Amino acid sequence: MITKAVNLWLGNGPRVVIPVSQFDTAWEFVFTIINAGTEWAIPAGANAVLNGRKPDNNVFAFAGTIANNKITVDCDVQMTAVAGDTICELSIFTTEGSEESQRAKVVGTANFVLAVEAAPNSTGATPSASDLDAYGAIISGELDTYFEQHPEMIEGKGLSEPIRLAILNCFQHVAWRDTHGQDYYDALYELLMNKEVLSITAVFDQGSAVIYDTDSLDTLKQYLTVTANYDDGTSGVVTGYTLSGTLTVGTSTITATYAGKTTTFDVAVTYKEYQYVEWINSDDADSWFVTGIIPSNTFGVKVELARPDVTVLGTVAGIRLNNGDTRCWITAPQDATNKNVRFSWNTLGNMVSANNTISNGVKFVATLNYKNDRKATLDGVDVGTNLPTLYSPFTRPFILMGKDNQGTVNGTAQKFFGAEFTLGTDVTHKFVPCYKRSNGEIGLYEEIGGQFYANNGTGTLTKGGDV
């Protein structure tokens, strides 16, 4: 219900007119009674009734509810059934007399007019069957089902203009919450308005963007503008188009289709040697990657990893670097009694742990001073704050998927999803799991520097699906 607050005057007062639409029952009227310029105190124990006479001289009466010195009356269909001015009187009364012979005593009245605006179909014309179905679809919120059952109506044929406009108005409220999305409704809007698309044009502004032969066609949409030209001489940018074709190295011709019309555009396509994958996995603890990154006092890291699918007793090290008693690492032991994710910054005395029961193969995200925030976090939750400055400069680089324990490097079994290294607030390195398309070699690709990192160990890596 939509609440409409209205001030009425006790007895004779200014004429109050409340505009409503015919057949509209969405209103809840909340009346405040004014007397001599101030709010009138409704007597305790009083009741209220709203009496009305419609333009066809039929009458109605509906009880009101009194609470907090206000009178609330729900709008009934009888109040708005007839177009024109409906004369209304709100009566407030008490009861007096014995229980056997009670009678009502009116203690106040207030008058107003409901100005009922005629509905589009108030002339008595019988709506077509298609209109009735479509109207029902509006009310029930099942417009998509209606058009699936009545494909001949998709172009608005047989629907009266008021119903078409009602559907279009409804789209503004439902397009954001159903599975079709805005593109579906953009196209349907034009069809319902009976505007015929004569042709379409496509302008692809690639600029310096690199399109790879492994990219999806949807990648092109951020650089593409499709314009529809209509039979009424107008044109407009549209989004509900589809793309077809294949991205091959060199120049590819792609087809855009909208409202049954097609056009083509060309794309410069580059070969991509490194195919990203969801993860890479080591079960034998004999694989690791030497990053070449030596941490400084504003160094930080975010690593995404999981314990391997199989239980391999020992430490899962996302990163680990020991230099005597000075260390910087994120580890996740996998023994039977300790599954804490542990963070160490400077010394063992600075270590913090996050209790967790993360299962094998389930990804978690851990950060250590990421973008110099002086925090340790696990899946977005702080487990350590106000970390001290990393005071002892290291001389050896960080190891990913392994550990450097005072110069002795070895791998750790794990499933690795990626890592970012930061210096101050800047991301300096971003490692993504990948493989070479030319020979299938699995490794890491560092996006910012554009470098492939091969496995420095001798173990066997497996990989997840392409992304």
N, C-alpha and C positions, 0 to 999 in steps of 0.2 A: 504494500500500500504506500501511496505517496501522501505525506502529511501536508495539508494546506491550512495554515493558521489564519483565522479570520476574526476581526473585531466587529461585534454587533452592538447596537445601541439599545438600551432598555427603553421600551415604549416607542414613542416617535423619535426618530433621529435621522441622520443623513442616510440617503438611499445607498444600500450596499448591493453591488452586482458581482456575482461570481461566475466567470465564463467557464464553461465545460464543453466537451465534445459529445455529440450524440452517441449513446450506448457506452460511454466511458464510465467504468466503475473502479478505476484505479485509485480514487481519492479517499482520504480519511480527513474529514473536516474537524478541526479543533477550534471551538468558539470561545472567545473571551467576551464577557458582557461588560459594557461600559455604561456608567451612569454618572452624569454631571462631571464628566471629564476624568473620572477615576474608575478603576476596576471594581465592579460590583461584587459584593460578597454573597455568593449563593448560599441560601439558608441550609443549615445542616439537615440531612435527611431528605433533601429535596430530590425530585426526579425530573427528567426532561424528555420531551417528545418533539420530533420535527414533523409538522404537518405541511402538506403542499398540494397545490392545484396546478395541473399541467394544462397546456394550451388546448387540449381536447376535452377539458373540463372534468377529467377523471382525477381522483385525489389519491394521496398516499399518506401514511403515518409510520414513522420509524422511531424507536426508542433511542435515546442518547445515554451515554455513560458519563457520570460526573466524577472527576478526580482532580485534586489540586486546584480547585476553583475553576476548572475548565470543563467544557462539555464537548464530548467526542461523538461524532455520528459518521458511520461508514456510508459511502456513496453506494446506493443500490441502483440496479438497472432501471427500476421504475422512476427514479428521479430524473434520468437522462434519456428516457425512451422516446420522448416527443420533442422535436425541434421547436424552439421559440422560448419565450419567457415563462418560467415556472415560478409562481408566487409561493414563498415559503414563510412559515412562522415557527419560531422555536419557542415552545412554552415550557416554563419552569413551574412546577407545582409541588405542593405538599399534600399530605392526607390528614384528615381530621375526622373526629367522630369515634364511636366505639368500634371494636373489632367486627361486630355484626353489621354495622351500618357506616362503613368508611366512605368518605367522599373526597374528591380531589379539590384542592383550593389553589387556583392559579396565583402565583406570587410575582410573576413577571413574564413578559414576552419580548421577543426581538424579531424583526422582519428582515428579509433579504430576497433577492431575485437570483435564481439560477438561469443564466443566459445560455441555453443549449444550442450550440452551433450544429447545423444539419450535417450529417455524414454524407459522403459522396453517393451512397446508394439509398438515400432516404426518400427517393422519388417513388419507391415501390417497385422499381424494375427488378426482375428476377435475375440474380447473378447466374452466369453460365456455370456448368459443372466444373470446368477447369478453374474458374475463379474460386469456387468453393473449395476445391482441393488445395489450391495454392494458398488460400487464406488459412486453411487448416494447418498447412505446413508451416506457415509463419507462426501461428500460435503454438504449435508443438515443437518448434525448433528443428524440424526435420526437412529442411529445404533440399538438402543434398539427395535424400531418399526420393523426394517428390520428382526431381528432375531426372533421376535414374529411371523412374517408373514412367515418366512422360517425356521422352526425349524430344517429341515434336514441340514441346513448350519451351525448349531451350532458347529459341529465338524470340520468345514473347508472343508467338502467334496464338491468338485466341484468348490472351489475357487482357483484361481491360486496363486502361492507363492507371487508375487508382491502385489496382492490385500490383502492377509492375512497380510503381513507386513505393508501395508498402514493402515489397520484397527488397528493393534496393536499399531502403531505409534500414531494414532488418539486417542487411549485410554489414552495415557499418558497426553493428553491435556484436555480430557472431563471428566475423572473419578471423578475429584474433584468437579464438578459442577452439576451433575445430581443426581437423587434420588436413583440410584442403590447403589452407594458407591463403595469403592475400593475393597471390598471382591468380589463383582459381577465380576469385571474386572480381578481380580487375577485368578478366576476359568476359565473365558472365555479365558484368555490368553493361559492357558495350553491346552484347547480344540482346539483353533485355530492353535496351533503349532502341533496338531496331536500327542500329547504325551498321551499315555493311562495310567491311574492310575491303578496299579495292586492291591495295598492295602494301608491302612493307619494305623498309630499307634497314640496313644494318651497317653501323660504323664501328669498326674495331680499332681502338686507340691503344696499340701495344706499347708505343714509346720505347722505354728501355727495359720493359718487363721481359723476363726470360721464361718462355713456355717450353716445358720439356715434353718429350714423347711419352713420358709416363704419367703426365698430368691428366686429370679428368676434364671432360668438356665443360663442366660447371666452373672450372677455374677461369675460363674465358669471360664469364659474365661480368666480372668486376671491371673489365676493359671494354665492354660491348654496350652499345646503345641501339635499341631496336625501336623504330618509329612506324606506327600504323597510319595509313592514309585512308580516310573514310569517304563514303559517297556523298556526304553533305559538304564536302570541300574542306573539312577540318582534318587535323592530324594530331597525333600525340604519342609520347613515349610510352611503351608498354613493357611489362615485365613477365607476362605469362607465356613466354615463348619456350620452345624446345630446341635443342641443338642436336644435330646428327653429323656423323662423319668420323674420320680417324686422324689422330695427330701422328704424323710421320715426320721424320727428320727432313728438314728443308722447308718448303712452303706447302701448307695443307689448306685445302678449300673446305670450309665448314658450312653447313646449311642451317639456317634459322627458319622455324615454322611458327606461324601465329594465325589463328582463326582460318586455317586452311590455305593461307598464302605463304610462299617461301621466298627466300633470297639467300645469297651466299656472300661470304667474305673470306679473305685469306689471312693465314696466321704463319708467322715464322717460328719454326719448331727446332729445338736444340736437343741433341742426344744427351741423355743423363746416364752416366756410368754408375753412379752410386744410388742404389734403390734402398729407400728407408724401410725399416721393418719395425714391428711393434716392440720387440725385445731381442736380445741375444742371450744365450744360456751356456753356462759351464757347469758340468756335473763332476768333472775330474780334478778341479782345483789346480789345473796346470795352464790357465790362460790369464793374461793380464795385459794392461796397456800402460806404457810409460808416457805421461802427458807432456813432459818437459816444463811443467808449470811449477815454479818454486814459490811458495807462499811468502807473503810479507805481512805486516801488522794490520793491514785493512783487507786482507784476503777473506773470501767467503765462498761457500759452495752450497748447491742444492743437488741432491742425488735421488734418483728414482730407481728402486731396486726391489727384489724379493728374494727370500730364501728359495733355493732350487726346489723343483717339484719333488725330488727325492731327498731323503734325509742324509746329509753328509755331515758328520759330527765335526765341529770346529767353528771357526769364526767366518762369518760372511762380511767382507770388508768392502763397503762402497768406495771409501777412500781410507787410506791409512799410511801415515808417515811418522816414523820414530827417529829422533835424533838425540840419542841418550835419553835423558829424562824429559826432554821436550818433545811434544807429540801433537799431532792434529789428525783426528780420525773420526769416522762414523762407522760403527761395526754392529753386527747383529749375530751374536752367537746362536748356534743351532743345536746345542747339546740338550739333553733330556730335562735338565733342571733350570736352565737359564735361557730365556728367550727375549731378554731385554734388548732394546736398541740402545747402544751406548755412544756417547759423544765425549770426546776429550779435546781440550783446548789448553795448550801450554804444558801442564803437568798432569800426572795421574790424579793428583789431588783436585784438579779442576774438572774431573770427569762427572757427567750427569747421565742418568739412565731413565728410560721411559718404559715402564712395565707395559707389556702388550702380549696378546695371544694371537698375533698375526700368523695365519696358516702358511704352510709351504706354497709357493707359487703366487701368493697374493701381493700385489704391488703396494709399497708404502713410499712416502715422500719425506725425506729428512733434510733439514737445512742446518748449517752451522755458520753463524755470522753472515748470512746471505745479505748482500748489499749493505754490509757493515751495520747490521741491526743489533749486534751483540746478543743474539739469541740462538738457542738450539730449539728446533721445533720438530714434531713428528705429526705428519698429516695435518698441518696447520695449527696444532696446539703447542703452546709454549711449554717446554720442559726444562729450560734454563734461560735466565735473563741476566743482563748486565755482565756478560762475559768479559774477562780481563783482556787487555790488548795482547796480541800474540807477540811476546817480547823477544824471543830468540830467533834470529834469522836462520832459515834452513839453507842447506847447500845442495840438497838432492830434490829431484822433482817428485810430484805426486804420482801415485799409481792408482789406476781405476781397475776395479774388479780384482784387486789384489792388495798386497801390503809390502811396504819397505820397512823392515825392522832393523834399523841401524846398518843399512847397506845390503842386507839379505832380502832379496825380492822373491815372492812366490804368489801364486794366484789363490783365489778362494772360490768355492763353488757358489754360484748365485745366478739369478736371472736379472739382467741389467736393462733398464728402460731409458737411461739417459742421464746427463749431468750438465749443470751450468756452473761456471766459475766466475766470481765477481772480484773486482778490485775497487774499493770504495763502493759507490752506488752503481758502477757500470758493469754490465755483463761483458766479460772479455773472451770467454770460450763457451761454446755450446756443443756438446758431444751427443750425436744421434746414432743409434744402432743402424747398421746398413750392411749391404753386400755389394760386391762388384758384379755388374751384369755380364761383363766380358768373361769372367772366369769363376764366378760364384764365391770368391773369397769373402769371408765374413769379418767385419771389423767395425770401427767407429768413424763417423765423418764429423769433423769439426766445422760447423757452418760459418763462423765468423772469419776464420783464417782460410777456409776452403781447402782443408787438408784431410787426407785419408790416413787413419791410424790402423796399422796391422797388428795382429796378435803378437805380443812379444814373448809369449810362452810357447809351449809345444803341445798344449792340449787341444781338444776338439770342441769347437763352438757349434751350437745349433741356433736357429733363428725362428722368430715368429712370422706372422703374415705381413705382406706388403702393406704399407700405408702411404 
